[in-house]
Every structure is written in C-alpha cells, then in structure tokens.
Amino acid sequence: MISEEQLNSVTAWLSGNGGSPEREQALRSRFPDLHFTFCSDDDVMSEHPASELPGFNLYLVDSSDHCLCLTADKNAASGLVIAEVEDE
C-alpha cells in the first residue's frame, strides 16, 4: 500500500531535487519501504499518472501477482514508476 502522504512526499522531493544526478539513489535511501523504477514517460503505456509534476509523471505499481503491473489503486501499490517527461 502506498499512502497519499507517501505519494505527496515523493512528489515534493522530486519537485525540489528531480534534477539531481543522484536522484535514484537518494530516493531509495529516503524512502526505503518503496520500490522505484525509473524510465522515460514515453515508455509507459498508461494515460493516468498518479501524480504529475514538471518533468516527471508518477505511476503506481502493483506487485501482488508474479508480474508487475500499473494500477490506480493505492491499496494495491507497492512501488512507483518515476517517468521522466522530456521537453519536445
């Protein structure tokens, strides 16, 4: 489960530190209970991010089955995809 507070905390952290080259390691250290996947937003096949901010979209990941999948259900989520939005 990912709480609204956790999602807001990750979003706030990315808003202030998203440009850091060490962001992946820093996020994992700051939020050790969450699983993070990092990619380009172009690689995500979903129209509905859980959170949007300049430069990034966040998607919820459900790992309850043997395959990971995106979800809109915070109660089923165990991690986040941090998808970088590139300027066109």
C-alpha positions in Angstrom: 0.0 0.0 0.0 1.2 3.5 -0.8 -0.4 6.2 1.2 -1.4 9.6 -0.1 1.2 11.0 2.3 4.0 8.9 0.8 3.0 9.9 -2.7 2.9 13.5 -1.7 6.3 13.2 0.0 7.9 11.6 -3.1 6.3 14.3 -5.4 7.6 17.1 -3.1 11.1 15.6 -3.0 11.2 15.3 -6.8 9.9 18.9 -7.2 13.0 20.1 -5.3 15.6 17.5 -6.2 14.5 16.0 -9.5 17.4 17.4 -11.4 20.0 15.8 -9.2 22.1 13.2 -11.0 21.9 11.1 -7.8 18.1 11.2 -7.6 17.6 7.4 -7.9 19.9 6.5 -5.1 18.7 9.4 -3.0 15.0 8.4 -3.4 15.8 4.8 -2.5 17.6 6.0 0.6 14.9 8.4 1.7 12.0 6.1 1.0 13.4 2.6 1.7 10.0 0.9 2.0 9.1 1.8 -1.6 10.2 0.2 -4.8 11.2 2.6 -7.6 11.5 2.1 -11.3 12.9 4.9 -13.4 12.2 5.4 -17.1 11.1 7.8 -19.8 7.4 8.7 -19.8 7.4 7.6 -23.5 8.0 4.1 -22.2 4.9 4.0 -20.0 1.6 2.7 -21.5 -0.8 4.5 -19.3 -2.8 7.7 -19.7 -3.4 8.3 -16.0 -0.4 9.0 -13.7 -1.0 9.0 -10.0 0.9 12.3 -9.8 2.2 14.8 -12.3 4.8 17.5 -11.8 7.1 19.4 -14.2 9.5 16.9 -15.6 8.0 13.8 -14.1 4.9 11.6 -14.0 4.5 9.1 -11.2 2.7 5.8 -11.7 1.6 3.2 -9.1 3.0 -0.3 -9.4 1.2 -3.5 -8.1 3.5 -6.4 -7.5 0.9 -8.7 -5.8 0.9 -11.1 -8.7 4.0 -12.6 -10.1 4.2 -9.9 -12.8 4.4 -6.2 -12.1 1.6 -4.0 -13.5 0.4 -0.4 -13.3 -2.5 0.3 -11.1 -4.7 3.2 -10.0 -5.3 1.5 -6.6 -3.0 2.9 -3.8 -4.0 0.0 -1.6 -2.6 -2.5 -4.1 0.5 -0.4 -4.9 3.9 -1.4 -3.7 6.1 0.9 -5.7 6.3 3.8 -8.1 7.4 4.3 -11.6 9.2 7.7 -11.9 8.8 8.6 -15.5 10.8 11.5 -16.8 8.9 13.8 -19.2 11.2 15.1 -21.8 10.6 18.5 -23.5 9.7 18.2 -27.1 
